Amino acid sequence: MHLQGVMNLSPVKHVEILETEKWEGYTTTRKYVHFQGLTLGLITFSNDRERYMVSRAEITDVRWAKISPFRVGEYTSTVQRKFGLLADSDPDLKSSYGSEGGDLRFESADRKITKIIYDCYTG
């Protein structure tokens, strides 16, 4: 999906610029794009307006279930079963799950997922 498609996923509440880096001949901009129930961390490039990298996704609303194998409101025990042995000793899903490519974390209340956080390695 091109950047414009990402920006049209839903009405944008606001864009938060985190950092701009100057490189030889172009700049990169790290930003958070806030939608209702979804925040995307993006890196955009001045020399290619359609190019972007996703650095983070925070999901706090069930309406975004289509973009994740996990959903807000899901029982922590259901998510724990999806992870299998990896999450056996983590009933509240307080651990971080991932590798050098990125990680996945959850926040929960009353044994239900309230937030899903994906952090992606961007180099």
Secondary structure, DSSP 8 states (H G I E B T S, - for coil): --HHHHHTSS-EEEEEEEEEEEETTEEEEEEEEEETTEEEEEEEETTEEEEEEEEEEEE-SGGGGGGSSS-TT-BHHHHHHHHGGGGTT-TT--S-EEETTEEEEEEEETTEEEEEEEEE---
